[in-house]
Structures are given as C-alpha cells and as structure tokens.
Amino acid sequence: MVGRRRDGRREFDEDAVRKLVEFCLKPGVSIARRRAN
C-alpha cells in the first residue's frame, strides 16, 4: 500500500499489484497460504 486517499480508499503501487496478479495466476498459489508463512 502506498497511501490513502481523502475518501478512505487505499492506493497501491501499480507494479506491485501487477506482480501479485501474475503470482496468483500460477497453479497452486494461494494468497492466504502466502500471507500465513
């Protein structure tokens, strides 16, 4: 997360989001599992 807007929405780094999406598209990948480790 990069920051927060006045209306409360969060701003995210576009490159980080892109990498996360690419990571999630791999077979057997789980965000919940990744966060727990």
MDAnalysis code that builds the backbone (N, CA, C; Angstrom):
import MDAnalysis as mda
import numpy as np

u = mda.Universe.empty(111, n_residues=37, atom_resindex=np.repeat(np.arange(37), 3), trajectory=True)
u.add_TopologyAttr("name", ["N", "CA", "C"] * 37)
u.add_TopologyAttr("resid", np.arange(1, 38))
u.add_TopologyAttr("resname", ["MET", "VAL", "GLY", "ARG", "ARG", "ARG", "ASP", "GLY", "ARG", "ARG", "GLU", "PHE", "ASP", "GLU", "ASP", "ALA", "VAL", "ARG", "LYS", "LEU", "VAL", "GLU", "PHE", "CYS", "LEU", "LYS", "PRO", "GLY", "VAL", "SER", "ILE", "ALA", "ARG", "ARG", "ARG", "ALA", "ASN"])
u.atoms.positions = np.array([
    [0.845, -1.165, 0.000],
    [0.000, 0.000, 0.000],
    [0.894, 1.232, 0.000],
    [0.564, 2.168, -0.859],
    [1.344, 3.392, -0.984],
    [0.784, 4.483, -0.078],
    [-0.529, 4.568, -0.010],
    [-1.142, 5.608, 0.808],
    [-2.647, 5.471, 0.844],
    [-3.276, 6.510, 1.377],
    [-4.726, 6.534, 1.488],
    [-5.244, 7.843, 0.946],
    [-6.324, 7.768, 0.204],
    [-6.938, 8.974, -0.351],
    [-7.840, 9.614, 0.694],
    [-8.274, 10.812, 0.430],
    [-9.168, 11.511, 1.357],
    [-10.453, 10.749, 1.626],
    [-10.934, 10.061, 0.587],
    [-12.199, 9.336, 0.744],
    [-12.020, 7.977, 1.423],
    [-10.804, 7.675, 1.875],
    [-10.548, 6.443, 2.615],
    [-10.058, 5.281, 1.776],
    [-10.138, 5.427, 0.446],
    [-9.655, 4.341, -0.410],
    [-8.135, 4.272, -0.354],
    [-7.621, 3.068, -0.461],
    [-6.174, 2.875, -0.417],
    [-5.586, 2.978, -1.813],
    [-4.340, 3.450, -1.885],
    [-3.611, 3.498, -3.153],
    [-2.528, 2.434, -3.110],
    [-2.390, 1.713, -4.210],
    [-1.399, 0.652, -4.292],
    [-0.429, 0.926, -5.429],
    [0.800, 0.483, -5.247],
    [1.824, 0.591, -6.273],
    [1.424, -0.303, -7.451],
    [1.295, 0.273, -8.634],
    [0.826, -0.478, -9.805],
    [1.722, -1.668, -10.129],
    [3.024, -1.508, -9.999],
    [3.942, -2.616, -10.287],
    [3.750, -3.757, -9.292],
    [3.551, -3.428, -8.028],
    [3.347, -4.455, -7.005],
    [2.053, -5.217, -7.260],
    [1.007, -4.512, -7.644],
    [-0.275, -5.161, -7.941],
    [-0.120, -6.087, -9.140],
    [0.567, -5.628, -10.168],
    [0.784, -6.446, -11.365],
    [1.540, -7.724, -11.010],
    [2.585, -7.605, -10.190],
    [3.369, -8.777, -9.790],
    [2.520, -9.741, -8.967],
    [1.679, -9.209, -8.092],
    [0.810, -10.051, -7.278],
    [-0.177, -10.823, -8.148],
    [-0.750, -10.148, -9.132],
    [-1.698, -10.810, -10.037],
    [-0.993, -11.909, -10.820],
    [0.197, -11.623, -11.333],
    [0.956, -12.638, -12.071],
    [1.266, -13.834, -11.179],
    [1.615, -13.564, -9.936],
    [1.916, -14.620, -8.973],
    [0.684, -15.492, -8.733],
    [-0.471, -14.860, -8.612],
    [-1.723, -15.576, -8.322],
    [-2.193, -16.433, -9.488],
    [-1.753, -16.129, -10.681],
    [-2.177, -16.891, -11.852],
    [-1.452, -18.233, -11.977],
    [-0.429, -18.446, -11.144],
    [0.307, -19.708, -11.186],
    [-0.510, -20.801, -10.492],
    [-0.476, -22.013, -11.028],
    [-1.216, -23.122, -10.419],
    [-0.757, -23.400, -8.986],
    [-1.713, -23.608, -8.095],
    [-1.402, -23.970, -6.710],
    [-1.042, -22.817, -5.805],
    [-1.108, -21.598, -6.288],
    [-0.740, -20.441, -5.480],
    [-1.952, -19.960, -4.693],
    [-1.733, -19.657, -3.425],
    [-2.793, -19.155, -2.563],
    [-2.282, -17.938, -1.808],
    [-3.006, -16.835, -1.896],
    [-2.626, -15.626, -1.161],
    [-2.704, -15.887, 0.335],
    [-3.748, -16.581, 0.780],
    [-3.907, -16.883, 2.203],
    [-2.718, -17.703, 2.701],
    [-2.296, -18.672, 1.917],
    [-1.165, -19.503, 2.311],
    [0.117, -18.670, 2.339],
    [0.278, -17.801, 1.357],
    [1.483, -16.970, 1.288],
    [1.555, -16.022, 2.474],
    [0.437, -15.442, 2.861],
    [0.402, -14.497, 3.974],
    [0.679, -15.191, 5.305],
    [0.257, -16.425, 5.450],
    [0.423, -17.160, 6.699],
    [1.885, -17.531, 6.949],
    [2.668, -17.631, 5.894],
    [4.072, -18.040, 6.055],
    [4.969, -16.917, 6.420],
])
